[in-house]
Amino acid sequence: MVGWPHRISDDAFAYALERFKIDDLRGVLVHVNQTLKRNKALDAAKNNTDASFAFARDLFGAKTVSEVIQVQTAYTRKVFDAAASQFKDFQELTQKFVTDATRPVTEQVEKTFREIKAA
């Protein structure tokens, strides 16, 4: 289990999960995650579309084969850099979601085990 330094038995973990209703929390967190990713995806799509139109404009403005190759090379580099950046953004968003989503569970499990130790 991430963030928990001790090995937890399956029975103890099952008991901890029974102590609180995780399904409602999971549903809310999944919805929030989907909304955030959808918004990020829309931003990425808009940026990609804008870049494509700019590429077409620049391509039609090229007067020589050399300019066409320069425009194509610059566009390819820009698309690659944008894709790498977008991938990194989605990766960070997913990592943050996983961290935030597991925090309440981890806290509840730790609390339950403290109660079990105290008893």
GIUR-V886749 format. One record per run of one state. SS is the DSSP state (2 for helix, 1 for strand, 0 for the rest). FROM is the first residue (numbers start at 0). TO is the last residue. If there is no record, write none. Layout:
BEGIN
ss=<SS & SS>
from=<FROM & FROM>
to=<TO & TO>
END
This chain:
BEGIN
ss=<0 & 2 & 0 & 2 & 0 & 2 & 0>
from=<0 & 9 & 18 & 21 & 61 & 64 & 118>
to=<8 & 17 & 20 & 60 & 63 & 117 & 118>
END
